[in-house]
Amino acid sequence: MADAVAAVRDELLEAAARGAGQEINFAVGPVEMEFEVELRADAKAKAGFRVWAVTAETEAGLSRGRTHRVSFTLTPRNPDGGDLLVGGAPARAAGPGDVTGRIRD
């Protein structure tokens, strides 16, 4: 989960850096994250022998697992404690931009 939160934080910082000094800003709202975590207990017994390149093994095992859902909400803030702002350039053209070479529906 720490890696996922770090990735979201990095993307938000990148968006804020790109929007610095722009005339239009957006406050970032709550970020909801949800994960499924499986806790598994395995018990195994293993026996075998090995002769040169020939291997024979026997394995018996018992496995139990439970899946838990973990969800939480993050509210991004700037270092001063205020809303994190990301910006956009007001001179950006409306619409999807250049669509030449795209496949039509």
Secondary structure, DSSP 8 states (H G I E B T S, - for coil): -HHHHHHHHHHHHHHHHHHTT-SEEEE---EEEEEEEEEEEEEEEEEEEEETTEEEEEEEEEEEEEEEEEEEEE--B-TTSSB-EEEE-TT--SSS---TT----
